[in-house]
Amino acid sequence: MRFPKNVFSVRQNVNNPLFVPNDGGRTPLSMLISQGAKINTNLPVIIFGIVTLITGVVLSSVPLVNIFIMKNLRLWNGSISYHYWQRPGVTRLTKVYIFNVTNPEKFLAGEKPKLVEVGPFVYREDMEKVNIKFHDNHTVTYQHKKILHFVPELSVDKNVRITTPNIPLLTISTQSKYLHFVAAKAISVALTLMGKQDMFVSLTADELVFGYDDRLVSLAHRFYPRNRRPLEKMGLLNGRNGMLTEYATMHTGHTGMDKFGYFDKLNGLDHLPHWDGEPCRNLEASEGSFFPPRDITHDDVVYIYDKDLCRKLPLVYRKPVEKDGIGADLYTIAEDAYGPPNENNSCYDHVYYQSRRGLQNISPCQYGAPVYISNPHFFQSDTELLDAVEGLEPNQEQHETFFKIQPTLGVPLEGQVRVQLNLLVEQAPHIIATKDFRDFVFPIMWLEEGVSELTPPIRRWIYLATVFAPTALPILSYGMIIFGTFVLIYVFVRTYKNFFFSDEPTASELLELGRRSLRRGSHLIGNVQQRALHSRERHSLLPSIDPTSPPDVVANALSGHQHQHHQHNNNHIVHNHNLLHGYHHLYLQPKDQSLLSEDNTPA
């Protein structure tokens, strides 16, 4: 008996792992990998997991934050640092404090001068860099344009009268001491002909800072050599307002960050012309916008240049601090920045000056006037300077120069340069007008200039670059690695379960159902055959034959009876075969969803 070929919907095949005997050499995992295990249905999820994993590995391996910072920190037209540098937009304040002499007559009689600090007189500085030109050697040349605006709400009355030494007169008398006797006498006669000259003058703060008319200064402006010719008016900060004649060239950082923000040249010179020796002539210093990042250079000393001082000041790293939630390095001026015992300061002095700790000569860039600088109130200076006057009280918090510099960017978050201007007066015996003025270092004024707060956009950019990104990027990268790995593991486990432990009938389950149906079919066939045998036994009686009938009649009767019996058995067999075929078709066609119950198992 043969069954139709379509009885089995799952055929035995050597390529089908369900029919391959498991000899222990192939594991379910190898079967899963070799057969694909319906991975195509999870392909988008797998791609997403792989991309997420690779992205996380790249973010954790490549210093993208540093690359972004360096790209925008180097100075070039269009970078973030360029916009901050060209026109900072920060509020730069210059605060001026002037010493009022309350006992000028008694001082001339031999007493200590009694000084009263008057101020602050606050000026807001609107600054931008103009005439900018980039060069092929990765430097940029520019000029400063500064406009100072008086801020009355932060200041005392600028029209208050202040008594201060007559700087032009005392300057000429001091310089005459080192001239030939004939020249000194000529100066004395000229001063006498000009009328009485007071050794102390009464001026407003605005006049003293931005200039007032003085006959001696006007004459010097007309007749002095060009390299020593002062401005038409006498003013301590007269050259700070408007377009500055000085043009500078600085490094942009493309050739290295060790000189980033430092000058390359000033007025076309690669040195400071006011001084004769090194390191005083060296001009590698910042103008205050950028410094070499300490995270890269690892240097504990940076330098800042001040035009009015004609020199650079050393700033020494002290400790890490924080400003507005941003980490910074605190730098303060070196204790030996002015005068001895620092031998590097000896090139600032001249042969007629007796060196004193905390006091530094800057007369070459003050048109020869004997102007000396120090910390305000003689902070960290020789005690003799402080003891010679009354009214000065040095205080580190108020009188020390400091900067808070972000170590990754080299951008100052806060900084104040505090400098005191002093007039060195020496008695000139040939000058009648100043013969009563003894040798003295007279404090004139001190000023504080710098930035206390950054603008919100600049502060946000610095915060994102130095605080948020270094914290968020590792979290993001490792999170993506973990998430991508989890996605791949989840897809693998889910596919593995679907292949081996699915609730839906698998091919192996259907095969087992088929085998059971075959056994039931065989059992049915056996029953049919038994019933056929019983029927044959019960219905196989020979028909009544007359013994006297001829032989051929008896043979025909037996033949008809046998034919009828065989036909009856065949009808039973065909009927049972059709039942078996339908039974197999019912259990071995899993694609016919109508034969499955609601829980996806064969009905």
Secondary structure, DSSP 8 states (H G I E B T S, - for coil): ----GGG-SS---TT-GGGS---SSS-HHHHHHHH-TTGGGGHHHHHHHHHHHHHHHHHHHS-HHHHHHHHHHS--TTSHHHHHHHS----EEEEEEEEEES-HHHHHTT---BEEEEEEEEEEEEEEEEEEEE-TTSEEEEEEEEEEEE-GGGS--TT-EEEEE-HHHHHHHHHHTTS-HHHHHHHHHHHHHT----SEEEEEHHHHHH-B--HHHHHHHHHS-GGG---SSB-TTGGGSEEEEEEEEEE-STT-GGGTTBEEEETTBSS-TT-SSTTTT----B-SS----HHHH--SEEEEEETTTTEEEEEEEEEEEEETTEEEEEEEE-TTSSSTT-GGGGGG--TT----TT-EE-GGGTTT--EEEESGGGTTS-HHHHHTSBS----HHHH--EEEE-TTT--EEEEEEEEEEEEEE---TT-GGGTT--SEEEEEEEEEEEES---HHHHHHHHIIIIIHHHHHHHHHHHHHHHHHHHHHHHHHHHHHHHHS-SS--HHHHHHHHHHHHHHHHHHHHHHHHHHHHHHHHH-------TTS-HHHHHHHHHHHHHHHHHHHHHHHHHHHHHHHHHHHHHS-TT-GGGB-TTSSB-
